[in-house]
Amino acid sequence: MYYSGHVRSRLAEIERDIAFHETQLGLLHTERKSTERHLHAIAVYPVLTLPNEITSEIFIQWVYTDKKSNPLHLTWVCKLWRAVAISTPQLWACLKNVPRGRGDEFLTKWLSHSGNLPLDLTFGFRASSPVPMDSFVYPTISRHSSQLETLTLWSDDTVTLPSEPFPRLKKLSVTMLSSSDGVLDIDGIAPLAAPQLREVPESRLATKGAGH
């Protein structure tokens, strides 16, 4: 039979053991972090020893061959990759739609990395969008009209284009989503000052939401 005093003594002993091991565990966590920092400082990763020009070319090939690629992901890996990616304008000259919840600030920052390269941009928007497209898509098209080489638009709302000249524009594609009240505003497209425009696919009707 155990007396209460004995049980209390055993409980106190257990609590001392727990406190001791918690202290040791904390010390081990601290040592692990310190060791990891030391490893990162001295470790040599072969991929990081490549000349920046080669790394840049690898990035370009990845972006242009993998449809799911996103150059933003490269900027999250390490400082070196971020610097190389941001200084490679080819990575930012193509944008296939704006991620949901992003607007003018995102577009401005993305395209600022493209230098003066020809742009291939795709924008899709709906009349029900909480952020009107004329608040950032059309202004973006206006600001970069001199760089646009390919422009693709799809919408269930009226589509118009700015009056600025498009000296590099070679391809314009507009898709109107079916089951919508939107119209293709020919008056907003026909007067385009686009001397190099050679390809204007007939405006298509697509099943609402299909492929998007």
RAGIGI-V942951 format. One record per backbone hydrogen bond with DSSP energy under -1.0 kcal/mol. NH is the residue of the N-H (numbers start at 1). CO is the residue of the C=O. E is the energy in kcal/mol with one decimal. If there is no record, write none. Layout:
# RAGIGI-V942951
nh: <NH & NH>
co: <CO & CO>
e: <E & E>
This chain:
# RAGIGI-V942951
nh: <7 & 8 & 9 & 10 & 11 & 12 & 13 & 14 & 15 & 16 & 17 & 18 & 19 & 20 & 21 & 22 & 23 & 24 & 25 & 26 & 27 & 28 & 29 & 30 & 31 & 32 & 33 & 34 & 35 & 36 & 37 & 38 & 39 & 40 & 41 & 42 & 43 & 48 & 49 & 55 & 56 & 57 & 58 & 59 & 60 & 61 & 62 & 63 & 64 & 66 & 69 & 73 & 76 & 82 & 83 & 84 & 85 & 86 & 87 & 88 & 91 & 92 & 95 & 97 & 97 & 102 & 107 & 108 & 109 & 110 & 111 & 112 & 113 & 114 & 117 & 119 & 120 & 121 & 122 & 123 & 125 & 129 & 135 & 136 & 137 & 138 & 140 & 141 & 142 & 143 & 144 & 145 & 147 & 148 & 149 & 150 & 151 & 152 & 153 & 154 & 155 & 159 & 166 & 170 & 171 & 172 & 173 & 175 & 176 & 177 & 178 & 185 & 186 & 188 & 189 & 190 & 192 & 194 & 197 & 198 & 199 & 204 & 206 & 210 & 212>
co: <3 & 4 & 5 & 6 & 7 & 8 & 9 & 10 & 11 & 12 & 13 & 14 & 15 & 16 & 17 & 18 & 19 & 20 & 21 & 22 & 23 & 24 & 25 & 26 & 27 & 28 & 29 & 30 & 31 & 32 & 33 & 34 & 35 & 36 & 37 & 38 & 39 & 45 & 46 & 51 & 52 & 53 & 54 & 55 & 56 & 57 & 58 & 59 & 60 & 62 & 66 & 70 & 73 & 78 & 79 & 80 & 81 & 82 & 83 & 85 & 88 & 89 & 120 & 95 & 122 & 99 & 103 & 104 & 105 & 106 & 107 & 108 & 110 & 111 & 114 & 147 & 93 & 150 & 95 & 152 & 154 & 126 & 132 & 133 & 133 & 133 & 136 & 137 & 138 & 139 & 140 & 142 & 144 & 144 & 119 & 119 & 171 & 121 & 173 & 123 & 175 & 183 & 193 & 149 & 149 & 199 & 151 & 153 & 204 & 155 & 206 & 159 & 184 & 185 & 186 & 186 & 189 & 192 & 194 & 170 & 170 & 174 & 176 & 207 & 209>
e: <-1.9 & -2.8 & -2.1 & -2.3 & -2.6 & -2.3 & -1.9 & -2.2 & -2.3 & -2.0 & -2.2 & -2.6 & -2.4 & -2.4 & -2.6 & -2.6 & -2.0 & -2.3 & -2.7 & -2.4 & -2.2 & -2.1 & -2.4 & -2.1 & -2.3 & -2.6 & -2.2 & -2.1 & -2.5 & -2.6 & -2.2 & -2.0 & -2.4 & -2.5 & -1.5 & -1.5 & -2.8 & -1.9 & -1.8 & -2.2 & -2.7 & -1.9 & -2.3 & -2.2 & -2.2 & -2.4 & -2.2 & -2.5 & -2.3 & -2.0 & -1.9 & -1.8 & -1.1 & -2.2 & -2.4 & -2.6 & -2.9 & -2.6 & -1.5 & -1.6 & -1.7 & -1.5 & -2.3 & -1.1 & -1.7 & -2.2 & -2.3 & -2.9 & -2.2 & -2.7 & -2.7 & -1.3 & -1.4 & -1.4 & -1.8 & -2.6 & -2.6 & -2.4 & -2.4 & -2.6 & -2.2 & -1.5 & -1.7 & -1.4 & -1.9 & -1.4 & -1.6 & -2.4 & -2.3 & -2.6 & -1.9 & -1.1 & -1.7 & -1.5 & -2.9 & -2.2 & -2.3 & -2.5 & -2.9 & -1.9 & -2.1 & -1.7 & -3.2 & -3.0 & -1.8 & -2.4 & -2.5 & -2.9 & -2.7 & -3.0 & -3.9 & -1.4 & -1.5 & -1.3 & -1.5 & -3.5 & -1.7 & -1.4 & -1.7 & -1.9 & -2.0 & -1.2 & -1.5 & -2.9 & -1.9>
